[in-house]
Amino acid sequence: MENNFDINNLVRENVKQLKPYSSARDEFEGFDTADMIFLDANENPFENGVNRYPDPQQMSVKAILAKQRNVKPNQILLGNGSDEVLDLLFRAFCEPKTDNVITLPPTYGMYGVLANINAVENKEVLLSEDFQPQIEKIMEAVDSTTKIIFLCSPNNPTGNSFSDESVAYLLQNFKGLVVIDEAYIDFSKKESWINELDEYPNLVITQTLSKAYGLAGIRLGICYASAEVISVLNKIKPPYNVNELTQQRAIVRFNDSDKIKTEIVSIIEQRDKLLKVLLDINFVKKIYPTEANFILVKVDDANKRYDELIAKGIVIRNRTTQPLCENCLRLTVGTELENKKLIAALQSLNA
């Protein structure tokens, strides 16, 4: 549904005027490279697998993602982790010391950090008690300089997804970008909002290979958006922001789709087992619904229980300092063996 969105009203003026850096590999394209001699980029000529600069547009990776997600390659931007993708959104669309964004705590902390780094006001509108967006309060916070609303769904640290009605309302009525962080979408029964990209020109989706794909160490974040939005981000991204080893490792993982699916199924099964066990832990006061690879629980004393688990060699996340998360602990779902050790530790503290 159209909402009279105009990207030209969002892009920073200096970005509009920017002539992006053109790397050697950007200038040379469209030829069969098999027999070419490359003397254009001042590279070391001795082949070792990584002596050449990587593809600045990561076309081999994008081709696979485009097929998987049923989008066009020009609707994809890849970054050095999702954090770089998010930072590029600030740098492209938010004028420092002038514009603002809206975030919905408790949520992923980097939105606020990146706002501070880029000198952009972060308007925080708390989620409701059941961790859903408060639409009226969000729209009240919007003004003429609000450029982005960040939605993390499934949300970190709460684990729940936001209602389709709330997300659709914001897409239809907010004139800026609605960024949906889907880092945990593979563990949810909900469909990705990628299917609505052509419906909403102000929709931006970020995903990651760090969670369901098990590639946190290679740092590869993904942005899906309209070709117009992606074109703006391409103007300001570093020319070689995704290294060759990362691209190669991602492709290898993509080709092992059966293993990825098996691991996701295992994580969900282990999550369900943990949920059942937690019901019988007497210091667990509340278990929040989850569609992610973690569980948020409210306990009697988060600081005490965190320290006790640390003493037993188990590291979890204490979220008690976050809004609406007093005395809450976040438990990531591990392997079957790791979860058995977690369960044993919880039960030993249960007396």
C-alpha positions as CSV (number, residue, x, y, z in Angstrom):
1,M,0.0,0.0,0.0
2,E,1.4,3.4,-1.0
3,N,1.9,6.0,1.7
4,N,3.3,8.7,-0.6
5,F,6.8,7.7,0.4
6,D,9.5,9.7,-1.4
7,I,13.1,8.6,-0.8
8,N,14.4,12.0,-1.9
9,N,12.8,13.5,1.2
10,L,15.0,11.2,3.4
11,V,18.4,11.1,1.8
12,R,21.0,13.5,3.3
13,E,21.9,16.3,1.0
14,N,25.6,15.6,1.0
15,V,24.8,12.0,0.1
16,K,22.7,13.1,-2.8
17,Q,25.6,15.1,-4.1
18,L,28.2,12.4,-3.3
19,K,30.2,10.9,-6.1
20,P,31.1,7.5,-4.7
21,Y,34.7,6.1,-4.9
22,S,35.2,3.9,-7.9
23,S,37.5,1.0,-7.3
24,A,39.5,-0.8,-10.0
25,R,37.1,-3.8,-9.8
26,D,34.0,-1.4,-10.1
27,E,35.4,0.0,-13.3
28,F,36.2,-3.4,-14.9
29,E,33.1,-5.5,-15.3
30,G,31.1,-7.4,-17.9
31,F,34.0,-9.4,-19.4
32,D,35.1,-13.0,-19.2
33,T,38.0,-12.8,-16.8
34,A,39.4,-16.3,-17.4
35,D,42.3,-15.2,-19.5
36,M,42.7,-11.6,-18.4
37,I,45.9,-10.2,-16.9
38,F,45.0,-7.8,-14.0
39,L,47.4,-4.9,-13.7
40,D,44.9,-2.3,-12.6
41,A,44.6,-2.5,-8.8
42,N,48.3,-2.5,-7.6
43,E,47.8,-6.0,-6.2
44,N,50.5,-8.6,-5.4
45,P,50.5,-10.8,-8.6
46,F,51.4,-14.0,-6.9
47,E,48.4,-16.2,-6.5
48,N,47.5,-17.5,-3.0
49,G,43.7,-17.4,-3.1
50,V,43.4,-13.9,-1.5
51,N,46.0,-11.8,-3.2
52,R,43.2,-10.1,-5.3
53,Y,40.7,-7.7,-4.0
54,P,37.2,-9.2,-3.4
55,D,34.2,-8.6,-5.6
56,P,33.0,-5.2,-4.2
57,Q,29.4,-6.1,-5.0
58,Q,29.6,-9.8,-3.8
59,M,27.6,-10.9,-6.8
60,S,28.1,-14.7,-6.2
61,V,26.7,-14.4,-2.7
62,K,23.8,-12.1,-3.8
63,A,22.8,-14.5,-6.6
64,I,22.3,-17.3,-4.0
65,L,20.4,-15.0,-1.6
66,A,18.2,-13.6,-4.4
67,K,17.2,-17.0,-5.4
68,Q,16.5,-18.1,-1.8
69,R,14.5,-15.1,-0.9
70,N,12.8,-14.4,-4.3
71,V,14.2,-10.9,-4.6
72,K,16.4,-9.2,-7.2
73,P,20.2,-8.8,-6.6
74,N,19.8,-5.1,-6.7
75,Q,17.5,-5.3,-3.7
76,I,20.4,-6.7,-1.6
77,L,23.2,-5.0,0.3
78,L,25.8,-7.0,2.2
79,G,27.8,-5.6,5.1
80,N,30.5,-6.4,7.6
81,G,27.8,-7.8,10.0
82,S,24.4,-6.3,10.4
83,D,25.9,-3.5,12.5
84,E,27.6,-2.1,9.4
85,V,24.3,-2.2,7.5
86,L,22.5,-0.4,10.4
87,D,25.3,2.2,10.5
88,L,25.0,2.8,6.8
89,L,21.3,3.5,7.2
90,F,22.1,6.2,9.8
91,R,24.9,7.7,7.6
92,A,22.7,7.8,4.4
93,F,19.4,9.1,5.8
94,C,20.0,10.8,9.2
95,E,21.5,14.3,9.3
96,P,23.6,14.6,12.5
97,K,22.4,16.9,15.2
98,T,19.1,17.4,13.2
99,D,17.3,14.2,12.6
100,N,16.0,11.5,14.9
101,V,15.1,7.9,15.0
102,I,12.6,5.9,17.1
103,T,13.5,2.7,18.9
104,L,11.4,0.4,21.1
105,P,13.1,-0.7,24.3
106,P,13.8,-3.3,25.5
107,T,15.5,-4.1,22.2
108,Y,18.9,-4.6,20.5
109,G,21.3,-2.1,22.0
110,M,23.2,-1.2,18.9
111,Y,20.4,1.0,17.5
112,G,20.9,3.4,20.4
113,V,24.7,3.2,20.2
114,L,24.8,3.9,16.5
115,A,22.4,6.8,17.0
116,N,24.9,8.3,19.5
117,I,27.9,7.6,17.2
118,N,26.2,9.4,14.4
119,A,24.9,12.3,16.6
120,V,21.3,11.4,15.9
121,E,18.6,11.7,18.6
122,N,17.2,8.4,19.7
123,K,13.5,8.7,20.7
124,E,12.7,5.7,22.9
125,V,9.1,4.5,23.0
126,L,8.8,1.6,25.4
127,L,7.1,-1.6,24.3
128,S,3.9,-2.5,26.2
129,E,3.9,-4.9,29.1
130,D,3.4,-7.8,26.7
131,F,6.3,-6.5,24.6
132,Q,4.3,-5.2,21.6
133,P,4.7,-1.8,19.9
134,Q,2.6,1.0,21.3
135,I,1.5,2.4,18.0
136,E,-0.3,5.6,19.2
137,K,2.8,6.6,21.3
138,I,5.1,5.8,18.4
139,M,3.1,8.0,16.0
140,E,3.0,10.8,18.7
141,A,6.8,10.7,18.9
142,V,7.1,11.1,15.1
143,D,7.9,14.6,13.8
144,S,9.2,16.1,10.6
145,T,12.8,15.1,11.3
146,T,12.0,11.4,12.2
147,K,13.8,9.3,9.6
148,I,13.7,5.7,10.8
149,I,11.7,3.5,13.1
150,F,13.6,0.3,14.2
151,L,11.6,-2.8,14.8
152,C,13.4,-6.0,16.0
153,S,11.1,-8.9,15.3
154,P,11.5,-11.5,16.8
155,N,12.7,-9.0,19.4
156,N,16.0,-9.2,21.3
157,P,15.9,-9.7,24.4
158,T,12.2,-10.6,24.7
159,G,12.0,-13.3,22.0
160,N,8.5,-12.5,20.7
161,S,7.4,-11.2,17.3
162,F,5.5,-8.1,16.7
163,S,1.9,-8.3,15.4
164,D,1.5,-8.0,11.7
165,E,-1.2,-5.3,12.2
166,S,1.2,-3.1,14.1
167,V,4.0,-3.4,11.6
168,A,1.6,-2.8,8.6
169,Y,0.2,0.3,10.3
170,L,3.6,1.8,10.6
171,L,4.6,1.0,7.0
172,Q,1.4,2.5,5.8
173,N,1.4,5.7,7.9
174,F,5.0,6.6,8.6
175,K,6.7,8.6,5.9
176,G,10.2,7.5,6.8
177,L,12.0,4.1,6.7
178,V,10.7,1.2,8.8
179,V,13.6,-1.1,9.5
180,I,12.7,-4.6,10.6
181,D,15.6,-6.5,12.1
182,E,14.9,-10.2,11.4
183,A,18.1,-11.6,12.9
184,Y,16.0,-14.4,14.5
185,I,13.4,-15.0,11.8
186,D,14.5,-18.5,11.0
187,F,13.4,-19.7,14.4
188,S,9.9,-18.2,14.0
189,K,6.7,-19.6,12.5
190,K,6.0,-16.1,11.1
191,E,6.8,-15.3,7.4
192,S,9.6,-12.8,6.7
193,W,8.5,-9.3,5.7
194,I,10.7,-9.8,2.6
195,N,7.6,-11.0,0.9
196,E,6.2,-7.4,1.2
197,L,9.2,-5.5,-0.2
198,D,7.4,-4.6,-3.4
199,E,4.3,-3.5,-1.5
200,Y,6.1,-1.0,0.8
201,P,8.8,1.2,-0.7
202,N,9.8,2.4,2.9
203,L,10.4,-1.2,4.1
204,V,14.0,-2.2,5.0
205,I,14.8,-5.6,6.3
206,T,18.0,-6.7,7.9
207,Q,19.1,-10.3,8.4
208,T,22.3,-12.0,9.5
209,L,24.2,-15.2,9.0
210,S,25.2,-15.1,12.7
211,K,22.3,-17.0,14.2
212,A,20.5,-19.8,12.2
213,Y,23.4,-20.1,9.7
214,G,26.0,-20.4,12.4
215,L,28.4,-18.0,10.9
216,A,28.8,-15.3,13.6
217,G,32.6,-15.4,13.1
218,I,32.6,-14.3,9.5
219,R,30.6,-11.1,10.0
220,L,28.1,-11.0,7.2
221,G,24.9,-8.9,7.5
222,I,22.2,-8.6,4.9
223,C,19.9,-5.7,4.0
224,Y,16.9,-6.2,1.7
225,A,15.1,-3.1,0.4
226,S,13.9,-1.4,-2.7
227,A,16.5,-0.9,-5.5
228,E,16.4,2.8,-4.8
229,V,17.3,2.4,-1.1
230,I,20.0,-0.1,-1.9
231,S,21.5,2.3,-4.5
232,V,21.8,5.0,-1.9
233,L,23.6,2.7,0.6
234,N,25.9,1.5,-2.2
235,K,27.0,5.1,-2.7
236,I,28.5,5.3,0.8
237,K,29.6,1.8,1.7
238,P,33.3,1.1,1.7
239,P,34.4,-0.4,-1.6
240,Y,35.6,-3.7,-0.2
241,N,33.5,-4.0,3.0
242,V,33.0,-7.8,2.7
243,N,36.3,-9.7,2.4
244,E,37.0,-12.7,0.1
245,L,37.2,-15.3,2.9
246,T,33.8,-14.2,4.2
247,Q,32.2,-14.5,0.7
248,Q,33.7,-17.9,0.1
249,R,32.7,-19.2,3.5
250,A,29.1,-18.0,3.1
251,I,28.8,-19.8,-0.2
252,V,30.1,-23.0,1.3
253,R,27.5,-22.8,4.0
254,F,24.7,-21.9,1.6
255,N,25.5,-25.2,-0.3
256,D,24.8,-27.2,2.9
257,S,21.2,-26.2,3.3
258,D,20.2,-29.6,4.7
259,K,22.5,-29.2,7.6
260,I,21.3,-25.7,8.3
261,K,17.7,-26.9,8.4
262,T,18.7,-29.8,10.7
263,E,20.4,-27.4,13.1
264,I,17.4,-25.1,13.1
265,V,15.1,-28.0,13.9
266,S,17.4,-29.1,16.7
267,I,17.5,-25.7,18.2
268,I,13.7,-25.4,18.2
269,E,13.3,-28.8,19.7
270,Q,15.9,-28.0,22.4
271,R,14.1,-24.7,23.1
272,D,10.8,-26.5,23.6
273,K,12.5,-28.9,26.1
274,L,14.0,-26.1,28.0
275,L,10.6,-24.3,28.2
276,K,9.1,-27.4,29.8
277,V,11.9,-27.8,32.4
278,L,11.8,-24.1,33.3
279,L,8.2,-24.6,34.5
280,D,9.5,-26.7,37.4
281,I,12.2,-24.3,38.5
282,N,10.8,-22.6,41.6
283,F,12.9,-19.4,41.3
284,V,11.6,-18.8,37.7
285,K,8.7,-16.5,38.2
286,K,7.7,-16.0,34.5
287,I,8.7,-17.5,31.1
288,Y,8.1,-15.2,28.2
289,P,6.9,-16.6,24.8
290,T,9.7,-16.9,22.3
291,E,10.2,-17.3,18.6
292,A,14.0,-17.0,18.8
293,N,16.9,-19.2,19.7
294,F,16.8,-17.9,23.3
295,I,14.4,-17.7,26.2
296,L,13.8,-14.7,28.5
297,V,12.8,-15.6,32.0
298,K,12.0,-13.5,35.1
299,V,13.5,-14.9,38.3
300,D,13.5,-14.0,42.0
301,D,16.9,-12.4,41.9
302,A,18.7,-12.0,38.5
303,N,22.0,-10.9,39.9
304,K,22.2,-13.8,42.4
305,R,21.1,-16.4,39.9
306,Y,23.5,-15.1,37.2
307,D,26.5,-15.3,39.7
308,E,25.4,-18.8,40.7
309,L,25.4,-20.1,37.1
310,I,28.7,-18.4,36.4
311,A,30.2,-20.3,39.4
312,K,28.9,-23.5,37.7
313,G,30.6,-22.6,34.4
314,I,27.5,-21.5,32.6
315,V,27.4,-18.0,31.0
316,I,24.0,-16.5,30.3
317,R,22.9,-12.9,29.9
318,N,21.6,-10.8,32.7
319,R,19.1,-8.3,31.3
320,T,17.8,-6.9,34.6
321,T,19.0,-3.4,33.8
322,Q,16.9,-3.2,30.6
323,P,13.5,-1.5,30.6
324,L,10.6,-3.9,31.5
325,C,13.2,-6.6,32.2
326,E,13.8,-6.3,35.9
327,N,15.2,-9.6,37.3
328,C,15.2,-11.1,33.8
329,L,17.8,-13.6,32.5
330,R,18.2,-14.5,28.8
331,L,19.2,-18.1,28.1
332,T,20.5,-19.0,24.6
333,V,19.6,-22.5,23.4
334,G,22.7,-24.6,23.1
335,T,23.4,-28.1,22.0
336,E,21.6,-31.0,23.7
337,L,24.7,-31.6,25.9
338,E,25.0,-27.9,26.8
339,N,21.3,-27.7,27.6
340,K,21.5,-30.8,29.9
341,K,24.3,-29.1,31.8
342,L,22.2,-25.9,32.0
343,I,19.2,-27.9,33.3
344,A,21.3,-29.7,35.8
345,A,22.7,-26.4,37.1
346,L,19.2,-24.9,37.3
347,Q,17.8,-27.9,39.2
348,S,20.7,-27.9,41.6
349,L,19.8,-24.3,42.5
350,N,16.1,-25.2,42.8
351,A,16.2,-26.4,46.4
